[in-house]
């Protein structure tokens, strides 16, 4: 794999606007259109203290333990990732489900397993994601392990008794 986390920069300007368009789907109560592969994360800004939002792809879901795994695709500089490091309590919206979560960064070993499993299930998606972020995956398994070392994986653990169903009526 060619690249390092130092070259990754979160989008700015018009590109940032495009990356944030899915948030408007959630605000219009149309987040369910993004399928169960994405969720809206509401978190607290580390500097402003205000509620922030990001729509993120779910790499893996552990249904038995009610945990969602996400990648900080723009590396450790991702705003949502930095915000969760400071305040790990957050909320998610997935389809019509809203829940309180606690965020934890997973170990490198676990991140490698999650990325490798995701790559096995979605080989085109992982290569496309890597390319968009400036990575070039050439050697398969070895590159996925390297990718996991520069793209932090966060586990969002749903808090018991925090689930609500969002009403869709008008």
C-alpha positions as CSV (number, residue, x, y, z in Angstrom):
1,X,0.0,0.0,0.0
2,X,1.3,3.4,-0.8
3,X,0.4,6.3,1.4
4,X,0.6,7.5,5.0
5,X,-1.8,9.2,7.3
6,X,0.0,12.5,7.0
7,X,-1.2,13.0,3.4
8,X,-4.9,12.5,4.3
9,X,-6.9,15.7,4.8
10,X,-10.6,15.9,5.5
11,X,-12.6,17.5,2.6
12,X,-12.9,21.3,2.5
13,X,-14.9,23.7,0.4
14,X,-17.3,22.2,-2.2
15,X,-16.0,18.7,-1.6
16,X,-17.0,19.0,2.1
17,X,-20.5,20.0,1.0
18,X,-20.8,16.9,-1.2
19,X,-19.6,14.6,1.6
20,X,-22.1,16.1,4.0
21,X,-25.2,15.8,1.7
22,X,-26.4,12.6,3.3
23,X,-26.9,14.5,6.6
24,X,-29.7,16.4,4.8
25,X,-31.4,13.1,4.0
26,X,-31.5,12.3,7.7
27,X,-32.8,15.8,8.6
28,X,-35.6,15.2,6.0
29,X,-36.4,11.9,7.7
30,X,-35.2,10.0,4.6
31,X,-32.1,8.4,6.2
32,X,-33.6,5.0,5.6
33,X,-32.8,5.5,1.9
34,X,-29.2,5.0,2.7
35,X,-29.9,1.4,3.8
36,X,-28.5,-0.3,6.8
37,X,-24.9,0.3,5.6
38,X,-24.9,3.9,7.0
39,X,-25.8,5.7,10.2
40,X,-26.0,9.3,11.3
41,X,-23.7,10.0,14.3
42,X,-24.6,12.9,16.6
43,X,-21.6,13.9,18.7
44,X,-20.3,16.8,20.7
45,X,-17.7,19.1,19.1
46,X,-14.5,19.1,21.1
47,X,-13.9,22.8,20.7
48,X,-17.4,24.3,20.3
49,X,-19.4,21.9,22.6
50,X,-22.2,22.0,20.1
51,X,-23.9,19.0,18.6
52,X,-22.3,17.8,15.3
53,X,-23.4,15.3,12.8
54,X,-21.7,12.9,10.4
55,X,-23.1,10.2,8.2
56,X,-20.7,7.2,8.2
57,X,-20.5,3.8,6.7
58,X,-20.9,0.8,8.9
59,X,-18.0,-1.7,8.3
60,X,-19.4,-4.3,10.6
61,X,-22.3,-4.8,13.0
62,X,-22.2,-7.2,16.0
63,X,-25.9,-7.8,16.4
64,X,-25.4,-10.0,19.5
65,X,-23.7,-7.2,21.4
66,X,-25.4,-4.3,19.6
67,X,-22.1,-2.8,18.4
68,X,-21.4,-0.9,15.2
69,X,-17.9,-0.5,13.8
70,X,-16.9,2.6,11.8
71,X,-13.7,3.7,10.1
72,X,-12.2,7.1,10.4
73,X,-11.6,7.2,6.7
74,X,-9.7,10.5,6.8
75,X,-7.5,9.1,9.5
76,X,-7.0,10.4,13.0
77,X,-7.6,14.0,11.9
78,X,-11.3,13.2,11.2
79,X,-13.3,15.7,13.2
80,X,-15.9,13.2,14.4
81,X,-13.1,10.8,15.5
82,X,-11.4,13.6,17.4
83,X,-14.7,14.6,19.0
84,X,-15.4,11.1,20.1
85,X,-12.0,10.8,21.7
86,X,-12.8,13.8,23.9
87,X,-16.5,12.9,24.5
88,X,-17.2,9.2,23.8
89,X,-21.0,9.5,24.5
90,X,-23.0,10.1,21.4
91,X,-26.2,9.2,19.6
92,X,-26.9,7.3,16.4
93,X,-29.7,7.2,14.0
94,X,-30.0,4.2,11.7
95,X,-33.2,3.8,9.7
96,X,-35.9,4.6,12.2
97,X,-33.9,3.6,15.2
98,X,-32.2,6.2,17.5
99,X,-29.9,5.1,20.3
100,X,-27.3,6.3,22.8
101,X,-23.9,4.9,22.2
102,X,-20.4,4.9,23.8
103,X,-17.4,5.0,21.4
104,X,-14.2,3.1,21.9
105,X,-11.2,2.9,19.5
106,X,-10.5,-0.8,18.8
107,X,-7.0,-2.3,18.9
108,X,-4.9,-2.5,15.7
109,X,-5.4,-6.3,15.7
110,X,-9.1,-6.0,15.8
111,X,-9.1,-3.2,13.2
112,X,-7.1,-5.5,10.9
113,X,-9.7,-8.2,11.3
114,X,-12.6,-5.8,10.6
115,X,-10.9,-4.2,7.6
116,X,-10.0,-7.6,6.2
117,X,-13.5,-9.0,6.7
118,X,-15.0,-5.9,5.1
119,X,-12.6,-6.2,2.1
120,X,-13.6,-9.9,1.7
121,X,-17.3,-9.0,1.7
122,X,-17.0,-5.8,-0.4
123,X,-13.7,-5.9,-2.4
124,X,-14.7,-3.2,-4.9
125,X,-15.9,-0.9,-2.1
126,X,-12.7,-1.1,-0.1
127,X,-10.6,-0.4,-3.2
128,X,-12.8,2.5,-4.1
129,X,-12.7,3.9,-0.6
130,X,-8.9,3.5,-0.4
131,X,-8.5,5.2,-3.8
132,X,-10.8,8.2,-2.8
133,X,-8.7,8.6,0.3
134,X,-5.5,8.5,-1.6
135,X,-4.4,5.0,-0.9
136,X,-3.5,2.4,-3.4
137,X,-4.1,-1.2,-2.4
138,X,-2.0,-3.6,-4.5
139,X,-1.1,-6.6,-2.4
140,X,-4.5,-7.5,-0.9
141,X,-4.3,-8.9,2.6
142,X,-1.0,-7.2,3.5
143,X,-2.3,-3.8,2.3
144,X,-5.6,-4.2,4.2
145,X,-3.5,-4.7,7.4
146,X,-1.5,-1.6,6.7
147,X,-4.7,0.3,5.9
148,X,-6.1,-0.7,9.3
149,X,-3.0,0.9,10.9
150,X,-3.6,4.3,9.5
151,X,-7.5,4.4,9.5
152,X,-8.7,4.1,13.1
153,X,-11.7,1.9,13.7
154,X,-14.3,2.9,16.3
155,X,-16.8,0.7,18.0
156,X,-20.1,2.3,18.9
157,X,-21.7,0.3,21.7
158,X,-25.4,0.9,22.1
159,X,-26.4,1.6,25.6
160,X,-29.1,-0.7,27.1
161,X,-32.6,0.7,27.2
162,X,-31.7,3.7,24.9
163,X,-33.5,2.6,21.7
164,X,-36.4,4.6,20.4
165,X,-38.4,4.3,17.2
166,X,-38.7,7.6,15.3
167,X,-42.3,8.4,14.2
168,X,-42.7,8.9,10.5
169,X,-46.2,10.4,10.5
170,X,-46.9,14.0,9.4
